[in-house]
Amino acid sequence: MAKISKKRKEAFANFDKNKVYPLSEAVQVVKNITYTKFDASFDIDVRLGVDPRKANQMVRGIVTLPHGTGKVVRVLALCTPDKEDEARAAGADHVGLDEYIDKIKKGWTDIDVIITMPSVMPKIGALGKILGPRGLMPNPKAGTVTMDVGKAVADVKAGKIDFKVDKYGIIHSGVGKVNFSNQQLEENVKEIMSTIIKLKPTAAKGTYVKSIYLSSTMSPGVQIDAKSVTV
């Protein structure tokens, strides 16, 4: 049995793990039980009543958090020369095409998001085995394959994220940093939950949102009342 650290024991002692908290209280509880010396991420885990093995119950979406994620997102724009200036002006960290495809083939993946164009996808297809497992493969549904390269880069830099239910029916996502104000965190949580609720598959039966937990890096999860997250 894994040993529980002193800090984790203190965290569990400072809240009721069996209680379902309103959003505003849960945000403060998570802040109170965060003991990391660095600026921890603030995360949400939503268990849904869907069977992700069935295509008609897959939940995947895009949301722009009103206050961003607090994370510096490194963006690579794989585009044709006529789009390079547009991508740079929008804030892309790396811009180019063939030279970056060669770097990726050699194992370079020091990026968080790749934005590209439909005409470039055939070249990127060969990188699937490298990019796929790292969640870096561009996807039209995520808005990362588009002719409007500049807007896509700007959106990602501003806090646009994509999320997808995992094989257990859970959506995991960052929604900010612990140093965000309570109001900022609450508004980010409400924004992503509003999007998730709108994406309820018609084939999903019974309770759609089964549970919602908030946590920070290395902290226990705090359950929140689903009724308190509606905008």
C-alpha positions as CSV (number, residue, x, y, z in Angstrom):
1,M,0.0,0.0,0.0
2,A,1.4,3.4,-1.0
3,K,2.5,5.6,1.8
4,I,0.6,8.9,2.2
5,S,2.8,11.9,2.6
6,K,2.6,14.3,5.5
7,K,1.4,17.1,3.2
8,R,-1.3,14.9,1.7
9,K,-2.5,13.9,5.2
10,E,-2.8,17.6,6.1
11,A,-4.7,18.2,2.9
12,F,-7.3,15.4,3.6
13,A,-7.6,16.8,7.2
14,N,-8.6,20.2,5.9
15,F,-11.8,19.3,4.0
16,D,-14.6,16.7,4.0
17,K,-13.8,14.3,1.2
18,N,-17.4,12.9,1.4
19,K,-19.0,16.4,0.9
20,V,-20.2,17.7,-2.4
21,Y,-19.3,21.5,-2.4
22,P,-20.8,24.4,-4.3
23,L,-18.4,25.7,-6.9
24,S,-17.4,28.8,-5.0
25,E,-16.5,26.8,-1.8
26,A,-14.7,24.1,-3.8
27,V,-12.4,26.6,-5.5
28,Q,-11.4,27.9,-2.1
29,V,-11.0,24.4,-0.6
30,V,-8.6,23.4,-3.4
31,K,-6.5,26.5,-2.8
32,N,-6.4,25.8,0.9
33,I,-5.1,22.2,0.3
34,T,-2.5,23.1,-2.3
35,Y,1.0,22.8,-0.9
36,T,3.2,22.9,-3.9
37,K,6.0,25.4,-3.9
38,F,5.4,26.2,-7.6
39,D,2.3,27.8,-9.2
40,A,0.2,24.7,-9.5
41,S,-2.3,24.0,-12.3
42,F,-6.0,24.0,-11.4
43,D,-7.8,21.1,-13.0
44,I,-11.3,19.7,-13.6
45,D,-12.3,16.0,-14.0
46,V,-15.9,15.4,-15.3
47,R,-17.3,11.9,-15.3
48,L,-20.0,11.5,-17.9
49,G,-22.7,8.9,-18.4
50,V,-21.5,8.0,-21.9
51,D,-19.9,5.0,-23.6
52,P,-17.0,6.4,-25.5
53,R,-16.5,3.1,-27.3
54,K,-19.6,4.1,-29.3
55,A,-19.1,6.8,-31.9
56,N,-22.4,8.3,-31.3
57,Q,-21.5,8.9,-27.6
58,M,-18.1,10.4,-28.1
59,V,-17.8,13.8,-26.5
60,R,-15.2,16.2,-27.9
61,G,-15.2,19.9,-28.0
62,I,-13.4,23.2,-28.1
63,V,-13.7,26.0,-25.6
64,T,-12.0,29.4,-25.1
65,L,-11.6,30.0,-21.4
66,P,-12.4,33.6,-20.5
67,H,-9.2,33.9,-18.4
68,G,-7.0,31.5,-20.3
69,T,-5.2,28.5,-18.7
70,G,-2.3,30.5,-17.3
71,K,0.0,28.2,-19.2
72,V,2.5,29.4,-21.8
73,V,1.4,27.5,-24.9
74,R,4.1,26.8,-27.5
75,V,2.6,26.9,-30.9
76,L,4.1,25.5,-34.2
77,A,2.5,26.7,-37.4
78,L,3.1,24.3,-40.2
79,C,2.1,26.3,-43.2
80,T,2.9,27.4,-46.7
81,P,5.2,30.5,-47.2
82,D,2.2,32.8,-47.9
83,K,0.8,32.2,-44.4
84,E,4.1,32.5,-42.4
85,D,3.9,36.2,-41.7
86,E,0.2,35.8,-40.6
87,A,1.2,33.0,-38.2
88,R,4.2,35.0,-36.7
89,A,2.0,38.1,-36.3
90,A,-0.5,36.1,-34.3
91,G,2.2,34.8,-31.9
92,A,3.3,31.4,-33.2
93,D,6.5,30.3,-31.6
94,H,7.7,28.3,-34.6
95,V,6.7,28.8,-38.2
96,G,7.7,26.8,-41.3
97,L,7.1,23.5,-43.0
98,D,9.5,21.0,-44.4
99,E,12.3,21.8,-41.9
100,Y,10.0,21.3,-39.0
101,I,8.6,18.1,-40.4
102,D,12.1,16.8,-40.7
103,K,12.8,17.8,-37.1
104,I,9.7,16.0,-35.9
105,K,10.7,12.9,-37.8
106,K,14.0,13.0,-35.8
107,G,12.0,13.1,-32.5
108,W,11.6,16.9,-31.8
109,T,8.2,17.5,-30.1
110,D,9.1,20.6,-27.9
111,I,5.7,22.1,-28.6
112,D,2.1,22.1,-27.2
113,V,-0.1,22.7,-30.2
114,I,0.4,22.4,-34.0
115,I,-1.7,24.6,-36.3
116,T,-1.7,23.7,-40.0
117,M,-3.7,24.0,-43.3
118,P,-5.8,21.4,-45.2
119,S,-3.3,21.4,-48.1
120,V,-0.4,20.5,-45.7
121,M,-2.1,17.6,-44.0
122,P,-0.9,14.9,-46.5
123,K,2.7,15.8,-45.4
124,I,1.8,15.6,-41.7
125,G,0.0,12.3,-42.0
126,A,3.4,10.5,-42.0
127,L,4.0,11.9,-38.5
128,G,1.0,10.3,-37.0
129,K,3.0,7.7,-35.0
130,I,5.0,10.5,-33.4
131,L,2.3,13.2,-32.9
132,G,-0.7,11.0,-32.2
133,P,0.4,9.5,-28.8
134,R,1.5,13.0,-27.7
135,G,-1.9,14.5,-28.5
136,L,-0.2,16.8,-31.1
137,M,-1.9,15.6,-34.3
138,P,-3.8,18.5,-35.9
139,N,-7.5,17.9,-36.3
140,P,-10.2,19.9,-38.1
141,K,-12.6,19.3,-35.2
142,A,-10.2,20.9,-32.8
143,G,-9.8,23.9,-35.1
144,T,-6.1,23.2,-35.7
145,V,-6.5,22.4,-39.4
146,T,-7.7,25.6,-41.1
147,M,-7.0,28.2,-43.7
148,D,-7.3,30.9,-41.1
149,V,-3.9,30.2,-39.6
150,G,-3.5,33.5,-37.8
151,K,-6.9,33.3,-36.0
152,A,-6.2,29.7,-35.0
153,V,-2.8,30.7,-33.5
154,A,-4.3,33.7,-31.7
155,D,-7.2,31.6,-30.3
156,V,-4.8,29.0,-28.8
157,K,-2.6,31.7,-27.3
158,A,-5.7,33.4,-25.8
159,G,-6.7,30.2,-23.9
160,K,-8.5,28.0,-26.4
161,I,-8.4,24.4,-25.5
162,D,-9.8,21.2,-26.9
163,F,-11.0,18.3,-24.7
164,K,-12.1,14.7,-25.3
165,V,-13.7,12.1,-23.1
166,D,-11.3,9.3,-22.3
167,K,-12.0,5.5,-22.5
168,Y,-13.4,5.6,-19.0
169,G,-15.9,8.4,-19.8
170,I,-14.0,11.1,-18.1
171,I,-12.9,14.5,-19.4
172,H,-9.7,15.9,-17.8
173,S,-8.7,19.5,-18.4
174,G,-6.7,22.3,-17.0
175,V,-8.8,25.4,-16.2
176,G,-6.2,27.8,-14.8
177,K,-3.6,28.2,-12.1
178,V,-3.9,28.3,-8.4
179,N,-2.8,32.0,-8.4
180,F,-5.9,33.0,-10.4
181,S,-8.5,34.8,-8.5
182,N,-11.5,32.7,-7.2
183,Q,-13.8,34.5,-9.6
184,Q,-11.5,33.8,-12.6
185,L,-11.4,30.1,-11.8
186,E,-15.2,29.9,-11.2
187,E,-15.8,31.6,-14.6
188,N,-13.4,29.3,-16.4
189,V,-15.1,26.2,-14.8
190,K,-18.5,27.5,-15.8
191,E,-17.4,28.1,-19.3
192,I,-16.0,24.6,-19.9
193,M,-19.0,23.0,-18.1
194,S,-21.4,25.0,-20.3
195,T,-19.7,23.6,-23.4
196,I,-19.7,20.0,-22.1
197,I,-23.4,20.2,-21.3
198,K,-24.2,21.5,-24.8
199,L,-22.4,18.6,-26.3
200,K,-24.5,15.9,-24.7
201,P,-25.0,13.1,-27.2
202,T,-28.6,12.3,-28.1
203,A,-27.7,8.6,-27.7
204,A,-26.6,9.1,-24.1
205,K,-29.2,7.8,-21.6
206,G,-29.7,8.5,-17.9
207,T,-27.6,10.9,-16.0
208,Y,-25.2,12.8,-18.3
209,V,-22.9,14.6,-15.7
210,K,-22.2,11.9,-13.1
211,S,-19.6,13.8,-11.0
212,I,-17.3,16.8,-11.2
213,Y,-14.1,17.1,-9.2
214,L,-11.6,20.0,-8.9
215,S,-8.0,19.6,-7.9
216,S,-4.6,21.2,-8.2
217,T,-1.3,19.6,-9.0
218,M,-0.7,16.9,-6.4
219,S,-3.8,17.8,-4.4
220,P,-6.8,15.5,-3.6
221,G,-9.9,16.0,-5.6
222,V,-12.8,18.0,-4.3
223,Q,-16.3,17.1,-5.6
224,I,-18.5,19.9,-6.6
225,D,-22.3,20.1,-7.1
226,A,-23.2,20.1,-10.8
227,K,-26.0,22.5,-10.2
228,S,-23.5,25.2,-9.0
229,V,-21.7,25.3,-12.4
230,T,-24.5,26.3,-14.7
231,V,-23.9,29.8,-16.1
